[in-house]
Amino acid sequence: MHVDAVLGYLDKVSRFDRQLFTPLYIGQEKMGWVNAQWKERLLHSESALFEEQYQGLHCKLSGSYRSLSHALALAARRWQHAGWLNGWRNENFTAFRHDATPCFELERAAFRPLGLTSRAVHVNGLCRLPDGEVRMWVGRRSPHKAVDPNRMDNLVGGGIAAGESLELALQREGWEEAGIAREQLLGLEAQSLLLAERPVQRGLHREWLYAFDLWLAPGEAPCCQDGEVAEHLLLPLAEVEQLLLDGRFMIDAALVAIDCLCRLAYWGPDNDRMRAALSRIRGNLQHNIHAIPV
């Protein structure tokens, strides 16, 4: 076990200089963060929509969910045509107000430039062998994936689309990525809520990760249905830890796996140190996450 090395990795992927980002306000609410490049783009090319005030960058738009979504969708298309956005997915995420009401939806590729907060479901696949050893199912992403090909992933992981409930996203992703039947996921409760937040080439990645644990019986193997996962491997926890330290995991999946290892008390006497470190990114599942300031 290499608790110090894992703690170092956790710091590396979850700490950054927020002073490099300008807060973005939609109406009266701070909803995102914009880096210097995107701040210049928005003020220069989208001055009809954005302006700088003493608090930060303000979006001038107001109105209904539908009108906000429409206006921002047109802006995102302009950014795409200008060559500023890559990875267009034709899939929208929802941006929520602090009271948890939906504010607008927007193409997911445009969430990072504005530093908006998205949501995702992740499932740790676990198996207890006849001798009592606990192992973890880990997926290796397809080499043909545009994002992070061949990187290691949780059993299931994917974003929650606009208009989609947590339960439906879990069931959809569970079937697509691992062939998990809907019945196996009914009533499954999230074990942790983790905030993945870090600068990326497109802007600021900021996503709440709902982490679930699914125990599969010995001999029960996942099977990808949509081609996004090249293979699933049932690994000893020490091998999972080594893949984390080797940087083989996607970062969000790594956070979910580290959280799971901690809840399994993998680090023994050092587990409290890991729990304290994770407290920086753990949210409270009983609270309204959108009430937590960005």
C-alpha positions as YAML, in Angstrom:
chain: A
units: angstrom
residues:
- id: 1
  name: MET
  ca: [0.00, 0.00, 0.00]
- id: 2
  name: HIS
  ca: [1.28, 3.45, -0.99]
- id: 3
  name: VAL
  ca: [-0.91, 5.92, 0.88]
- id: 4
  name: ASP
  ca: [1.54, 8.85, 0.61]
- id: 5
  name: ALA
  ca: [1.83, 8.45, -3.14]
- id: 6
  name: VAL
  ca: [-1.96, 8.28, -3.54]
- id: 7
  name: LEU
  ca: [-2.37, 11.36, -1.35]
- id: 8
  name: GLY
  ca: [0.12, 13.15, -3.59]
- id: 9
  name: TYR
  ca: [-1.84, 12.10, -6.68]
- id: 10
  name: LEU
  ca: [-5.09, 13.31, -5.10]
- id: 11
  name: ASP
  ca: [-3.55, 16.72, -4.41]
- id: 12
  name: LYS
  ca: [-2.20, 16.93, -7.94]
- id: 13
  name: VAL
  ca: [-5.57, 16.34, -9.62]
- id: 14
  name: SER
  ca: [-7.81, 18.30, -7.22]
- id: 15
  name: ARG
  ca: [-5.91, 21.49, -6.32]
- id: 16
  name: PHE
  ca: [-5.45, 24.46, -8.64]
- id: 17
  name: ASP
  ca: [-5.07, 28.26, -8.57]
- id: 18
  name: ARG
  ca: [-8.60, 29.65, -8.73]
- id: 19
  name: GLN
  ca: [-7.19, 33.15, -9.22]
- id: 20
  name: LEU
  ca: [-6.55, 32.14, -12.84]
- id: 21
  name: PHE
  ca: [-10.34, 32.09, -13.37]
- id: 22
  name: THR
  ca: [-12.95, 34.85, -13.33]
- id: 23
  name: PRO
  ca: [-16.34, 34.09, -11.74]
- id: 24
  name: LEU
  ca: [-19.27, 33.99, -14.15]
- id: 25
  name: TYR
  ca: [-22.67, 35.26, -13.04]
- id: 26
  name: ILE
  ca: [-25.95, 34.34, -14.66]
- id: 27
  name: GLY
  ca: [-28.43, 36.85, -13.29]
- id: 28
  name: GLN
  ca: [-27.55, 37.29, -9.61]
- id: 29
  name: GLU
  ca: [-26.00, 33.85, -9.15]
- id: 30
  name: LYS
  ca: [-22.39, 32.80, -9.53]
- id: 31
  name: MET
  ca: [-22.63, 29.74, -11.75]
- id: 32
  name: GLY
  ca: [-19.24, 29.28, -13.38]
- id: 33
  name: TRP
  ca: [-15.60, 30.21, -13.83]
- id: 34
  name: VAL
  ca: [-13.91, 31.46, -17.01]
- id: 35
  name: ASN
  ca: [-10.20, 31.39, -17.82]
- id: 36
  name: ALA
  ca: [-8.33, 34.37, -19.31]
- id: 37
  name: GLN
  ca: [-8.57, 33.15, -22.91]
- id: 38
  name: TRP
  ca: [-12.32, 32.62, -22.78]
- id: 39
  name: LYS
  ca: [-12.90, 35.84, -20.87]
- id: 40
  name: GLU
  ca: [-11.23, 37.75, -23.70]
- id: 41
  name: ARG
  ca: [-13.21, 35.84, -26.32]
- id: 42
  name: LEU
  ca: [-16.54, 36.48, -24.63]
- id: 43
  name: LEU
  ca: [-15.93, 40.17, -24.00]
- id: 44
  name: HIS
  ca: [-14.59, 40.77, -27.52]
- id: 45
  name: SER
  ca: [-16.85, 38.56, -29.64]
- id: 46
  name: GLU
  ca: [-19.95, 38.19, -27.46]
- id: 47
  name: SER
  ca: [-20.30, 41.67, -25.97]
- id: 48
  name: ALA
  ca: [-24.04, 41.53, -26.59]
- id: 49
  name: LEU
  ca: [-24.24, 38.63, -24.12]
- id: 50
  name: PHE
  ca: [-21.39, 39.19, -21.64]
- id: 51
  name: GLU
  ca: [-19.94, 42.17, -19.81]
- id: 52
  name: GLU
  ca: [-17.36, 42.70, -17.08]
- id: 53
  name: GLN
  ca: [-18.51, 44.08, -13.74]
- id: 54
  name: TYR
  ca: [-16.71, 44.47, -10.44]
- id: 55
  name: GLN
  ca: [-17.79, 40.99, -9.26]
- id: 56
  name: GLY
  ca: [-16.63, 39.26, -12.42]
- id: 57
  name: LEU
  ca: [-18.09, 38.34, -15.77]
- id: 58
  name: HIS
  ca: [-21.86, 38.77, -16.12]
- id: 59
  name: CYS
  ca: [-24.19, 37.22, -18.65]
- id: 60
  name: LYS
  ca: [-26.74, 39.82, -19.74]
- id: 61
  name: LEU
  ca: [-29.35, 37.23, -20.66]
- id: 62
  name: SER
  ca: [-32.51, 36.78, -18.65]
- id: 63
  name: GLY
  ca: [-35.78, 35.00, -19.18]
- id: 64
  name: SER
  ca: [-37.18, 31.51, -19.17]
- id: 65
  name: TYR
  ca: [-35.33, 28.20, -19.26]
- id: 66
  name: ARG
  ca: [-36.25, 27.89, -22.92]
- id: 67
  name: SER
  ca: [-35.15, 31.38, -23.95]
- id: 68
  name: LEU
  ca: [-31.84, 31.17, -22.06]
- id: 69
  name: SER
  ca: [-31.13, 27.75, -23.54]
- id: 70
  name: HIS
  ca: [-31.91, 28.96, -27.06]
- id: 71
  name: ALA
  ca: [-29.71, 32.06, -26.85]
- id: 72
  name: LEU
  ca: [-26.76, 30.18, -25.38]
- id: 73
  name: ALA
  ca: [-27.14, 27.36, -27.91]
- id: 74
  name: LEU
  ca: [-26.78, 29.89, -30.73]
- id: 75
  name: ALA
  ca: [-23.68, 31.32, -29.03]
- id: 76
  name: ALA
  ca: [-22.17, 27.85, -28.64]
- id: 77
  name: ARG
  ca: [-22.66, 27.21, -32.36]
- id: 78
  name: ARG
  ca: [-20.81, 30.43, -33.10]
- id: 79
  name: TRP
  ca: [-17.94, 29.27, -30.90]
- id: 80
  name: GLN
  ca: [-17.89, 25.94, -32.70]
- id: 81
  name: HIS
  ca: [-17.82, 27.61, -36.12]
- id: 82
  name: ALA
  ca: [-14.98, 29.85, -34.91]
- id: 83
  name: GLY
  ca: [-12.96, 26.74, -34.09]
- id: 84
  name: TRP
  ca: [-13.01, 27.38, -30.34]
- id: 85
  name: LEU
  ca: [-14.96, 24.27, -29.38]
- id: 86
  name: ASN
  ca: [-13.96, 20.68, -30.07]
- id: 87
  name: GLY
  ca: [-15.60, 17.47, -28.98]
- id: 88
  name: TRP
  ca: [-19.12, 18.57, -29.92]
- id: 89
  name: ARG
  ca: [-21.46, 15.81, -28.73]
- id: 90
  name: ASN
  ca: [-24.98, 16.95, -29.64]
- id: 91
  name: GLU
  ca: [-25.87, 16.27, -26.02]
- id: 92
  name: ASN
  ca: [-27.01, 18.88, -23.54]
- id: 93
  name: PHE
  ca: [-26.30, 19.18, -19.83]
- id: 94
  name: THR
  ca: [-28.43, 21.18, -17.40]
- id: 95
  name: ALA
  ca: [-27.10, 24.14, -15.43]
- id: 96
  name: PHE
  ca: [-28.91, 24.49, -12.11]
- id: 97
  name: ARG
  ca: [-29.56, 27.50, -9.93]
- id: 98
  name: HIS
  ca: [-28.51, 27.39, -6.28]
- id: 99
  name: ASP
  ca: [-32.05, 26.43, -5.27]
- id: 100
  name: ALA
  ca: [-31.76, 23.32, -7.51]
- id: 101
  name: THR
  ca: [-34.16, 24.60, -10.16]
- id: 102
  name: PRO
  ca: [-32.95, 24.21, -13.76]
- id: 103
  name: CYS
  ca: [-31.67, 27.48, -15.23]
- id: 104
  name: PHE
  ca: [-30.83, 26.42, -18.78]
- id: 105
  name: GLU
  ca: [-29.39, 23.56, -20.81]
- id: 106
  name: LEU
  ca: [-26.39, 23.72, -23.10]
- id: 107
  name: GLU
  ca: [-24.25, 21.50, -25.32]
- id: 108
  name: ARG
  ca: [-21.88, 19.65, -22.99]
- id: 109
  name: ALA
  ca: [-18.81, 20.78, -24.96]
- id: 110
  name: ALA
  ca: [-19.62, 24.37, -23.97]
- id: 111
  name: PHE
  ca: [-19.86, 23.64, -20.23]
- id: 112
  name: ARG
  ca: [-16.08, 23.69, -19.66]
- id: 113
  name: PRO
  ca: [-15.40, 27.08, -21.32]
- id: 114
  name: LEU
  ca: [-17.96, 28.65, -18.96]
- id: 115
  name: GLY
  ca: [-16.87, 26.54, -15.97]
- id: 116
  name: LEU
  ca: [-20.42, 25.34, -15.41]
- id: 117
  name: THR
  ca: [-21.16, 22.44, -13.07]
- id: 118
  name: SER
  ca: [-22.36, 19.19, -14.63]
- id: 119
  name: ARG
  ca: [-23.33, 15.89, -13.01]
- id: 120
  name: ALA
  ca: [-22.35, 12.27, -13.66]
- id: 121
  name: VAL
  ca: [-22.97, 8.76, -12.36]
- id: 122
  name: HIS
  ca: [-20.11, 6.35, -11.63]
- id: 123
  name: VAL
  ca: [-20.33, 2.75, -10.47]
- id: 124
  name: ASN
  ca: [-17.61, 0.79, -8.70]
- id: 125
  name: GLY
  ca: [-17.96, -2.86, -9.64]
- id: 126
  name: LEU
  ca: [-16.97, -5.03, -6.67]
- id: 127
  name: CYS
  ca: [-16.72, -8.78, -6.18]
- id: 128
  name: ARG
  ca: [-16.01, -10.82, -3.05]
- id: 129
  name: LEU
  ca: [-14.21, -14.04, -3.94]
- id: 130
  name: PRO
  ca: [-14.94, -17.32, -2.10]
- id: 131
  name: ASP
  ca: [-11.84, -16.82, 0.06]
- id: 132
  name: GLY
  ca: [-13.12, -13.39, 1.17]
- id: 133
  name: GLU
  ca: [-10.81, -11.24, -0.98]
- id: 134
  name: VAL
  ca: [-12.50, -8.17, -2.47]
- id: 135
  name: ARG
  ca: [-11.62, -7.29, -6.05]
- id: 136
  name: MET
  ca: [-12.69, -4.43, -8.30]
- id: 137
  name: TRP
  ca: [-14.00, -4.51, -11.86]
- id: 138
  name: VAL
  ca: [-12.14, -1.94, -13.97]
- id: 139
  name: GLY
  ca: [-12.94, -1.05, -17.57]
- id: 140
  name: ARG
  ca: [-10.36, -0.20, -20.24]
- id: 141
  name: ARG
  ca: [-11.75, 2.36, -22.64]
- id: 142
  name: SER
  ca: [-11.83, 1.63, -26.33]
- id: 143
  name: PRO
  ca: [-8.68, 2.64, -28.26]
- id: 144
  name: HIS
  ca: [-11.04, 4.37, -30.70]
- id: 145
  name: LYS
  ca: [-12.51, 6.77, -28.11]
- id: 146
  name: ALA
  ca: [-11.88, 10.42, -28.97]
- id: 147
  name: VAL
  ca: [-11.33, 11.23, -25.27]
- id: 148
  name: ASP
  ca: [-8.85, 9.25, -23.15]
- id: 149
  name: PRO
  ca: [-8.54, 6.14, -25.35]
- id: 150
  name: ASN
  ca: [-7.20, 3.03, -23.56]
- id: 151
  name: ARG
  ca: [-7.42, 4.73, -20.16]
- id: 152
  name: MET
  ca: [-8.83, 2.83, -17.21]
- id: 153
  name: ASP
  ca: [-12.33, 3.60, -16.00]
- id: 154
  name: ASN
  ca: [-14.85, 2.54, -13.37]
- id: 155
  name: LEU
  ca: [-17.28, -0.25, -14.21]
- id: 156
  name: VAL
  ca: [-19.72, 2.48, -15.30]
- id: 157
  name: GLY
  ca: [-19.30, 6.21, -15.75]
- id: 158
  name: GLY
  ca: [-21.19, 8.84, -17.69]
- id: 159
  name: GLY
  ca: [-22.79, 12.26, -17.65]
- id: 160
  name: ILE
  ca: [-26.40, 12.98, -16.73]
- id: 161
  name: ALA
  ca: [-28.10, 14.48, -19.77]
- id: 162
  name: ALA
  ca: [-30.52, 17.40, -19.66]
- id: 163
  name: GLY
  ca: [-33.94, 16.25, -18.53]
- id: 164
  name: GLU
  ca: [-32.60, 12.89, -17.31]
- id: 165
  name: SER
  ca: [-33.02, 11.72, -13.73]
- id: 166
  name: LEU
  ca: [-30.18, 10.27, -11.69]
- id: 167
  name: GLU
  ca: [-31.89, 6.87, -11.76]
- id: 168
  name: LEU
  ca: [-32.41, 6.85, -15.52]
- id: 169
  name: ALA
  ca: [-28.82, 7.92, -16.18]
- id: 170
  name: LEU
  ca: [-27.58, 5.13, -13.92]
- id: 171
  name: GLN
  ca: [-29.70, 2.53, -15.70]
- id: 172
  name: ARG
  ca: [-28.80, 3.79, -19.19]
- id: 173
  name: GLU
  ca: [-25.06, 3.93, -18.53]
- id: 174
  name: GLY
  ca: [-25.15, 0.63, -16.63]
- id: 175
  name: TRP
  ca: [-26.59, -1.17, -19.63]
- id: 176
  name: GLU
  ca: [-24.55, 0.60, -22.33]
- id: 177
  name: GLU
  ca: [-21.15, 0.27, -20.67]
- id: 178
  name: ALA
  ca: [-21.45, -2.97, -18.71]
- id: 179
  name: GLY
  ca: [-24.62, -4.82, -19.74]
- id: 180
  name: ILE
  ca: [-26.03, -4.42, -16.24]
- id: 181
  name: ALA
  ca: [-29.77, -5.13, -16.20]
- id: 182
  name: ARG
  ca: [-32.10, -2.42, -14.95]
- id: 183
  name: GLU
  ca: [-33.32, -4.71, -12.17]
- id: 184
  name: GLN
  ca: [-29.82, -4.90, -10.67]
- id: 185
  name: LEU
  ca: [-29.68, -1.12, -10.35]
- id: 186
  name: LEU
  ca: [-33.17, -0.46, -9.00]
- id: 187
  name: GLY
  ca: [-32.93, 0.97, -5.51]
- id: 188
  name: LEU
  ca: [-29.13, 1.25, -5.63]
- id: 189
  name: GLU
  ca: [-28.13, 4.23, -3.51]
- id: 190
  name: ALA
  ca: [-25.17, 6.53, -4.04]
- id: 191
  name: GLN
  ca: [-22.42, 5.97, -1.47]
- id: 192
  name: SER
  ca: [-20.49, 9.19, -2.08]
- id: 193
  name: LEU
  ca: [-20.77, 12.52, -3.83]
- id: 194
  name: LEU
  ca: [-17.45, 13.86, -5.12]
- id: 195
  name: LEU
  ca: [-16.58, 17.19, -6.75]
- id: 196
  name: ALA
  ca: [-14.17, 16.78, -9.66]
- id: 197
  name: GLU
  ca: [-12.72, 20.21, -10.40]
- id: 198
  name: ARG
  ca: [-9.61, 21.02, -12.42]
- id: 199
  name: PRO
  ca: [-8.37, 23.20, -15.30]
- id: 200
  name: VAL
  ca: [-8.56, 21.54, -18.72]
- id: 201
  name: GLN
  ca: [-7.61, 22.71, -22.18]
- id: 202
  name: ARG
  ca: [-11.19, 23.82, -22.86]
- id: 203
  name: GLY
  ca: [-11.62, 25.72, -19.57]
- id: 204
  name: LEU
  ca: [-12.62, 24.41, -16.14]
- id: 205
  name: HIS
  ca: [-13.92, 20.90, -15.61]
- id: 206
  name: ARG
  ca: [-16.41, 20.99, -12.73]
- id: 207
  name: GLU
  ca: [-18.64, 17.97, -12.14]
- id: 208
  name: TRP
  ca: [-20.46, 16.33, -9.25]
- id: 209
  name: LEU
  ca: [-19.82, 12.58, -9.34]
- id: 210
  name: TYR
  ca: [-22.47, 10.33, -7.80]
- id: 211
  name: ALA
  ca: [-20.54, 7.20, -6.79]
- id: 212
  name: PHE
  ca: [-22.36, 3.88, -6.46]
- id: 213
  name: ASP
  ca: [-21.09, 0.43, -5.43]
- id: 214
  name: LEU
  ca: [-22.45, -2.62, -7.23]
- id: 215
  name: TRP
  ca: [-21.49, -6.05, -5.91]
- id: 216
  name: LEU
  ca: [-21.34, -8.73, -8.61]
- id: 217
  name: ALA
  ca: [-21.27, -12.42, -7.80]
- id: 218
  name: PRO
  ca: [-18.16, -14.51, -8.56]
- id: 219
  name: GLY
  ca: [-18.44, -15.62, -12.18]
- id: 220
  name: GLU
  ca: [-20.74, -12.72, -13.08]
- id: 221
  name: ALA
  ca: [-18.91, -10.60, -15.66]
- id: 222
  name: PRO
  ca: [-19.87, -7.23, -17.19]
- id: 223
  name: CYS
  ca: [-20.24, -6.95, -20.96]
- id: 224
  name: CYS
  ca: [-20.11, -3.64, -22.82]
- id: 225
  name: GLN
  ca: [-23.00, -3.05, -25.23]
- id: 226
  name: ASP
  ca: [-21.97, 0.14, -27.04]
- id: 227
  name: GLY
  ca: [-18.32, -0.47, -27.92]
- id: 228
  name: GLU
  ca: [-16.97, 2.23, -25.62]
- id: 229
  name: VAL
  ca: [-15.19, -0.27, -23.34]
- id: 230
  name: ALA
  ca: [-12.58, -2.57, -24.82]
- id: 231
  name: GLU
  ca: [-12.49, -4.96, -21.86]
- id: 232
  name: HIS
  ca: [-13.36, -5.34, -18.19]
- id: 233
  name: LEU
  ca: [-10.76, -6.65, -15.75]
- id: 234
  name: LEU
  ca: [-11.37, -8.04, -12.25]
- id: 235
  name: LEU
  ca: [-8.34, -6.81, -10.33]
- id: 236
  name: PRO
  ca: [-6.92, -7.13, -6.82]
- id: 237
  name: LEU
  ca: [-7.15, -3.83, -4.99]
- id: 238
  name: ALA
  ca: [-3.35, -3.50, -4.93]
- id: 239
  name: GLU
  ca: [-3.34, -3.58, -8.76]
- id: 240
  name: VAL
  ca: [-6.03, -0.92, -8.85]
- id: 241
  name: GLU
  ca: [-3.86, 1.25, -6.59]
- id: 242
  name: GLN
  ca: [-0.86, 0.75, -8.88]
- id: 243
  name: LEU
  ca: [-2.88, 1.74, -11.96]
- id: 244
  name: LEU
  ca: [-3.86, 4.91, -10.10]
- id: 245
  name: LEU
  ca: [-0.24, 5.74, -9.33]
- id: 246
  name: ASP
  ca: [0.82, 4.97, -12.91]
- id: 247
  name: GLY
  ca: [-1.66, 7.57, -14.15]
- id: 248
  name: ARG
  ca: [-3.59, 4.98, -16.14]
- id: 249
  name: PHE
  ca: [-7.02, 6.00, -14.85]
- id: 250
  name: MET
  ca: [-9.20, 8.78, -16.17]
- id: 251
  name: ILE
  ca: [-9.09, 11.41, -13.44]
- id: 252
  name: ASP
  ca: [-12.77, 11.37, -12.49]
- id: 253
  name: ALA
  ca: [-12.73, 7.57, -12.40]
- id: 254
  name: ALA
  ca: [-9.59, 7.74, -10.25]
- id: 255
  name: LEU
  ca: [-11.35, 9.93, -7.68]
- id: 256
  name: VAL
  ca: [-14.24, 7.48, -7.52]
- id: 257
  name: ALA
  ca: [-11.90, 4.49, -7.17]
- id: 258
  name: ILE
  ca: [-9.84, 6.17, -4.43]
- id: 259
  name: ASP
  ca: [-13.03, 7.03, -2.56]
- id: 260
  name: CYS
  ca: [-14.16, 3.40, -2.83]
- id: 261
  name: LEU
  ca: [-10.82, 2.03, -1.60]
- id: 262
  name: CYS
  ca: [-11.05, 4.37, 1.36]
- id: 263
  name: ARG
  ca: [-14.57, 3.24, 2.22]
- id: 264
  name: LEU
  ca: [-13.30, -0.36, 2.03]
- id: 265
  name: ALA
  ca: [-10.60, 0.64, 4.57]
- id: 266
  name: TYR
  ca: [-7.94, -0.47, 2.10]
- id: 267
  name: TRP
  ca: [-5.21, 1.67, 3.68]
- id: 268
  name: GLY
  ca: [-5.71, 0.22, 7.16]
- id: 269
  name: PRO
  ca: [-4.15, 2.41, 9.87]
- id: 270
  name: ASP
  ca: [-3.61, 5.20, 7.31]
- id: 271
  name: ASN
  ca: [-7.23, 5.23, 6.18]
- id: 272
  name: ASP
  ca: [-8.07, 8.23, 8.37]
- id: 273
  name: ARG
  ca: [-5.49, 10.30, 6.51]
- id: 274
  name: MET
  ca: [-7.11, 9.41, 3.20]
- id: 275
  name: ARG
  ca: [-10.57, 10.13, 4.59]
- id: 276
  name: ALA
  ca: [-9.42, 13.58, 5.71]
- id: 277
  name: ALA
  ca: [-7.97, 14.32, 2.28]
- id: 278
  name: LEU
  ca: [-11.15, 13.19, 0.53]
- id: 279
  name: SER
  ca: [-13.26, 15.43, 2.77]
- id: 280
  name: ARG
  ca: [-12.09, 18.35, 0.62]
- id: 281
  name: ILE
  ca: [-13.97, 17.01, -2.39]
- id: 282
  name: ARG
  ca: [-16.80, 15.06, -0.76]
- id: 283
  name: GLY
  ca: [-20.25, 16.58, -0.77]
- id: 284
  name: ASN
  ca: [-23.16, 15.70, 1.50]
- id: 285
  name: LEU
  ca: [-25.64, 13.42, -0.23]
- id: 286
  name: GLN
  ca: [-28.37, 14.63, 2.13]
- id: 287
  name: HIS
  ca: [-27.96, 18.28, 1.14]
- id: 288
  name: ASN
  ca: [-28.88, 20.19, -1.98]
- id: 289
  name: ILE
  ca: [-25.58, 20.17, -3.87]
- id: 290
  name: HIS
  ca: [-26.58, 23.20, -5.93]
- id: 291
  name: ALA
  ca: [-26.71, 25.27, -2.76]
- id: 292
  name: ILE
  ca: [-22.95, 24.77, -2.36]
- id: 293
  name: PRO
  ca: [-21.24, 27.94, -3.71]
- id: 294
  name: VAL
  ca: [-19.21, 27.50, -6.88]
...
